[in-house]
Amino acid sequence: MPRAVVASPLLRARQTAQPVVGRAGLDVATDERLLDRDYGQWTGADREKVVAQWGSVDNAPGAKPPAAVRDRAVRP
C-alpha cells in the first residue's frame, strides 16, 4: 500500500492519481518539479513543422530549454 502519492499540479496528473489515492485513503500531494516542459507558443504544434522551421524544438523561440527543466527537477 502506498504511503504517499505525488503528482504534477496539472489537472490531468492529479486525476490520474485519484484511483490510487482513493483506494489508499490518501490525498494527492503535488510538486512543481514534475511539471511538463513548457514549449510556449509551440505547445500543441506539429513537431515536424517546428523542427523544419527551427532545426529542433530546442531552438524554437519561447521553448523552455532542457537545462531549465533539469534544474527545476533536481533542485532541493
Contact map, one row per residue, 1 for C-alpha under 8 A:
1110000000000000000000010000000000000000000000000000000000000000000000000000
1111100000000000000000010000000000000000000000000000000000000000000000000000
1111100000000000000000010100000000000000000000000000000000000000000000000000
0111110000000000000000000111100000000000000000000000000000000000000000000000
0111111000000000100110000111100000000000000000000000000000000000000000000000
0001111100000000000000000001111000000000000000000000000000000000000000000000
0000111110001100100000000001111001000000000000000000000000000000000000000000
0000011111001100000000000000011111100000000000000000000000000000000000000000
0000001111101100000000000000011101100000000000000000000000000000000000000000
0000000111111100000000000000000000100000000000000000000000000000000000000000
0000000011111110000000000000000000000000000000000000000000000000000000000000
0000000001111111000000000000000000000000000000000000000000000000000000000000
0000001111111111100000000000000000000000000000000000000000000000000000000000
0000001111111111110000000001010000000000000000000000000000000000000000000000
0000000000111111110000000000000000000000000000000000000000000000000000000000
0000000000011111111000000000000000000000000000000000000000000000000000000000
0000101000001111111110000001000000000000000000000000000000000000000000000000
0000000000000111111111000001000000000000000000000000000000000000000000000000
0000000000000001111111100000000000000000000000000000000000000000000000000000
0000100000000000111111110000000000000000000000000000000000000000000000000000
0000100000000000111111111111000000000000000000000000000000000000000000000000
0000000000000000011111111110000000000000000000000000000000000000000000000000
0000000000000000001111111100000000000000000000000000000000000000000000000000
1110000000000000000111111100000000000000000000000000000000000000000000000000
0000000000000000000011111110000000000000000000000000000000000000000000000000
0011100000000000000011111111000000000000000000000000000000000000000000000000
0001100000000000000011001111100000000000000000000000000000000000000000000000
0001111000000100110010000111110000000000000000000000000000000000000000000000
0001111000000000000000000011111000000000000000000000000000000000000000000000
0000011110000100000000000001111100000000000000000000000000000000000000000000
0000011110000000000000000000111111100000000000000000000000000000000000000000
0000000110000000000000000000011111100000000000000000000000000000000000000000
0000000100000000000000000000001111100000000000000000000000000000000000011100
0000001110000000000000000000001111110000000000000000000000000000000000001000
0000000111000000000000000000001111111000000000000000000000000000000000000000
0000000000000000000000000000000001111100000000000000000000000000000000000000
0000000000000000000000000000000000111110000000000000000000000001010010000000
0000000000000000000000000000000000011111001000000000000000000011000000000000
0000000000000000000000000000000000001111111000000000000000000111000000000000
0000000000000000000000000000000000000111111000000000000000000111000000000000
0000000000000000000000000000000000000011111000000000000000000110000000000000
0000000000000000000000000000000000000011111110000100000000010110000000000000
0000000000000000000000000000000000000111111110000000000000000000000000000000
0000000000000000000000000000000000000000011111000000000000000000000000000000
0000000000000000000000000000000000000000011111101100000000000000000000000000
0000000000000000000000000000000000000000000111111100000000000000000000000000
0000000000000000000000000000000000000000000011111110000010000000000000000000
0000000000000000000000000000000000000000000001111111000000000000000000000000
0000000000000000000000000000000000000000000011111111100000000000000000000000
0000000000000000000000000000000000000000010011111111111110010000000000000000
0000000000000000000000000000000000000000000000111111111110000000000000000000
0000000000000000000000000000000000000000000000011111111100000000000000000000
0000000000000000000000000000000000000000000000001111111000000000000000000000
0000000000000000000000000000000000000000000000000111111110110000000000000000
0000000000000000000000000000000000000000000000000111111110100000000000000000
0000000000000000000000000000000000000000000000000111011111110000000000000000
0000000000000000000000000000000000000000000000100110011111110010000000000000
0000000000000000000000000000000000000000000000000000000111110011110000000000
0000000000000000000000000000000000000000000000000000011111111010000000000000
0000000000000000000000000000000000000000010000000100010111111110000000000000
0000000000000000000000000000000000000000000000000000000000111110000000000000
0000000000000000000000000000000000000011110000000000000000011111000000000000
0000000000000000000000000000000000000111110000000000000011111111100000000000
0000000000000000000000000000000000001111000000000000000001000111110110000000
0000000000000000000000000000000000000000000000000000000001000011111110000000
0000000000000000000000000000000000001000000000000000000001000001111111000000
0000000000000000000000000000000000000000000000000000000000000000111111100000
0000000000000000000000000000000000000000000000000000000000000001111111110000
0000000000000000000000000000000000001000000000000000000000000001111111111000
0000000000000000000000000000000000000000000000000000000000000000011111111100
0000000000000000000000000000000000000000000000000000000000000000001111111110
0000000000000000000000000000000010000000000000000000000000000000000111111110
0000000000000000000000000000000011000000000000000000000000000000000011111110
0000000000000000000000000000000010000000000000000000000000000000000001111111
0000000000000000000000000000000000000000000000000000000000000000000000111111
0000000000000000000000000000000000000000000000000000000000000000000000000111
